[in-house]
Amino acid sequence: MAGLFTMAKKEFLDIIGEKKFLLIFATLLIVVLVSTFQGGLSYSSSQSTMVTTGNFTAPDGGRSGVQVFGSAQSLSRSLNSMITNFSLVGGVLAIAISFDTINNERQKGSLKTLLSYPIYRDTIVYGKYFGGLIAITLVSTITFLAGIGVFVSITGLAMTPDTAIRLFLFYGVSLIYMAIFLAIGLLFSIVLPSPSTSLLASMIVWLSSIQLIPNLGYAIGQILYPVRFSISNGRSTFATQSGFTTIRAIISGLSPSTAYENIVNSILSTSELQFSGNTPTVISINVTQALQSALPSLIYFVGLLIVIFAAAYVIFTRQDIR
């Protein structure tokens, strides 16, 4: 156990001393602060905007003019830019930390020297991963506190137990997301001999998560359930089949980035608009309901992290080090 802590501490200190870490960390912090500032202005504006569209059925059964935009302005909508930017830059930061964790030391010969000491291989892989995990925890904590601090200061949002729980879950899911890409970088640093190759492979996975898989879901959905075209009373209409939405959601949900955004948006959704005829109704969503809607994606999310790290662990412990 002492060897594990020593390895993790050394890895952590090496990471935070690198210029690439500080550069990407600063970039993440800046984009999150800008995103939460804009989201805070949007949230404040929405709460003061009254749009009357007829009768509104309130949760207590009363009817009044509808504050449509303000009533349905969930945290997820206000913090959407922060969520998107965190999925982009956070993944890059995690990869930058771990893409050369093992193969760089193998090239230098220091890994073979390290294994000549009475130290288990699992201690090395655990120590290096936990060291990186501590680094991304530090990044996530500082970035999250700074971003939410800006958002709360602008909006004056009351920090109720419900809001605090949602934001804490947001933080936890963001940490898991970065841990997934940390494990991906570690896996490629074990499998591939060169840091440049492992960096390229990791970035391909990241780009696939951001663009390829979601677009693939859209394309397959269109092939299986194409948009229907019809002409009625001299007017042309286009209708999307229900199966398209299902297929697109399933395939896109395989992307860690899409799964992350789906989970966080579900957790931060505090209300939604439902329409019965021309009558809109604002439905409140509590934390339990939000978690239930996000549960399938959350299970996949955690399972993906376990599978990737387990693969890295098994390959490293059985690998021939020369």
N, C-alpha and C positions, 0 to 999 in steps of 0.2 A: 504493500500500500504506500509506503514511504517513497518507493521508486516511482510509482505512478504520479504522486503529487509533485515530485521533483521534475519529472519529465513534462508534466502539464505546465508547471511554473516556467520552465525554460522556454517551452514553445510559446507561451503567452508573451513573455518578455521579448522574444525574438520578433514576434508578429507586430507588436505595438511600436517597435523601434524602426520598422521599415517605412520608407517614404511612400510606397504604393498604398499601404494601409492608411496612412494619415491623409493622403490625397483623396482616396475614394470615400473615406469617412467624412471628410470636410464637404465633399460633393453631396453625399447623402443628407448630411445635416442641413445644408443650404436649401436643397430642393424640397425637403420636408417642411422647413420653416416657411418657405414661400408658399407651398401648397396649403398649409394650415392657415396662413394669413388670408389667402384668397378664399378658402373654405369658410373661415370665420366671418368675412365680409358678406359672403353669400348667405350664410345662415342668418345673420343679423338682418339683412335686407329682406329675407323671406318672412321673417317673423313680423315685420312691419308692413307687409304687403297684403292688402285685403282685396280679394277678387270675388265678387258676389256673382254666383251663377245660378241662383234659384234657391230652393229650399235645401237645407243641410240637416241630415239626421245625426244628431250628436249621440255619444255613448249613453247619455242619461235619458234619451228619448225625446229631448227638446228639438225644436227646429228653428233655424236661424239662417242668416246669410252665410255663405261658405267662404272661409279663409282657406281656399284649396291648397295653394302652394305652401303657405306657412304651416298648415296643419299636418301636411304629409312630409314635411322636410325632416327626414330622419338624419341621425348622425352619419349613416353610411353615405348619404347624398352629399353632405357637407364636407366629409373627409375623403371623398372619392379620389381626389388628386393625390392626397397623401398615401392612400392605399396603393394606387397605381405606381407612383414614384418609388415607394418602398419595395414593391415587387420587382421593379427594374434595377435600381441601384443596389438594393440589398442583396440580390442574387449575385451581382457582379462582385461585390465586396467579399462575400463568402467564398466565391471561387478564387479570388485573388489571394485569399489567406491560405487555401489548401491545395492549389493545383500542383505545387512543387514540394509538398510536405515530405514525401518519401524519395521520389526519384532524384531530387536535387542532392540529397545526402548520399544516395547510391552512387551518383556520378562523382562526387567528391571523395568517396571511399570512407566517409565518416560513419555510414550505416554499418558497414562490415566491422569497423572498429568497435562500434557500440555493442554489436551482438557478440563480440569476443568477451565482454564482461558478463558476470552472472545476472543477466536480466532477461526476462521472458519477452517473447515477441508481442504477446497481447498487451504487456505493459507499455511497449512502444506505441502501438497503434491507438490504445486507449489514451495514453498521455498526450499524444500529438492531437488527437481529435478533441479531447477535453480542453487542451490549451487554446485551440481555435474556438471552441464553444464559449470559453470565458471571454475571449476577445469580442465575439459577436454579441454576447450578452451585454458587455460594456457599451458597445456601439448602439445596440437596440435601446438600452435604458436611457442613455443620454439623448439620443435622437427622439425617442418617444416622449420623454418628459419635456424636452424643449418644445416639440411640436404641439403637444396638448396644452402646454402652458400658454403658448401664443394663442391657440384657439379659444381657450377659456377666458383669457384676458380681453379678447376682442368681443366675444359673444356674451360674456357674463353668465355663461351656462352654469346652472346650479349643480354642484357635484353631489347628487343624490346617490344612495346605495345602488340603485339600478344603473345609473350612468357609470359609477365607479367600477362595477362588476363588468359591464360591457367593455370599458376601456382596458381593464386588466386582461380580459380574454383576448382583446385585440392585440395587446402586447405579447401575450403568450403564443398566439398563433403566428405572429410575425417572427418570433424567435424560432419556432419550429420550421418555418419556411426557410430562414437563413441556414438552419442546421441541415436541411435537406441538401442545399447546394454546397454546403461545407463537406458533407459526406460524398457528394458527387465528385468534387475536386480531389478529395482523399482517395477515392476509388480509382480515378484515372491516374493519379500520381503513383499508385501501386502497380497498376496494370501496364502502363506505358513507360518506356525507358527514359524519355526525354521530357523535361519541363515544358518546352515549347509545344510538343505534341499533346501533352495532357491539358495544357491551357486551351489549345485549339479545340480539342474534344469537349472540354467542359463548356466552352462558349457556344459550341454547336448545340449542345443539350439546352443551354440557357435560351438561345434563339428559338429553338424548336418549342420550348415551353411558352415563350412570349408570343410567337407568330405562327409557326408551322402547325402545331397541333390544333389551336383554335380555328385556323383557316381550313384545315383538313376536315374538322367537324362540320363546318359550314358547307364545304364542297360535297361531302358525302351525304349530308342531309338534303341538299338540293338535288342530288342524283336520285336518291331513293324516294324523296317526296318533293317533286318539283312544284313550283308555284303554279296554281291553276288560274287560267285566263278565261274569262267569260264575258259575254255581251248581253246586257239586260236593259231594255228600254232605250236602246241606242247608246248606252254608256258601257265602256269597257272597265272591268274590275279585275284586280289581282288578289288572290287569296292564298295565304300560307297554310299548308296542311299541318295538323297538330303533330303528326309524326316527325316533321322536320325539327320542331323545337326539342323534342325528346332525344332524337339522334344527335343533334348538335350539342345538347347539354351533356350527354354521356361521353362523347368523344372529347369535347373540349375540357371536360372535367378531369381527364387523365393528365392534363398539363398541371404541373405544380403551381404555376403562376395563376392559372384560371381557378384552380381549386382554392388557392389562398384568397383570391379576391371574392369568390363565392362565399367562403366561410366567414370572412370579415364583414362583408356586406350583410349577411344574414344576422350576424351577432349585433351589428350596429343599427339594424332596422328597428325603429321604435314605433312606427305606424305605417299604414298603407291605406290607399284610397280604394274603395270598392264601389261599383256602380250597380244600382238596381233601376233599370230604365234610365231616366235622366237625373236620378237622385243619387248624389255621391254620399258615401258614408266613410268617415275616418275610423279605421279599426286600429286599436292599440295592440302592440305586440310586446309581451313581456319577455324577460330573459329566458325563461324555460322554453317558451315557444320558439324563440330565435335559435336556441341550441338544438332543439329537435329538428328544425328545418336544415340546420347545418351538419347534423350528426353523420350522415353518409359520407359527405366530403371530408369531415374531420377524421373519421375512421380510416379512410383511404390515405389521407395526409400523413397520419402517424405511422400507418403500416408501410408507406413508401419509405419513410425515414429509416425504419427498422430494417427493411429489406436491403436498402443500399448500404447502410453501415455494416450489416451482417455479411454482405458480399465482400466488402473491403476487408473485414476482419478475417474471414476464412481464406481469402486469396493470399493475404500477407503472411498469415501464420503457416501456410503451406508452400510459400514461394521459396525458390532456391536463390539465396543472396550471394552474389559473387563480386 
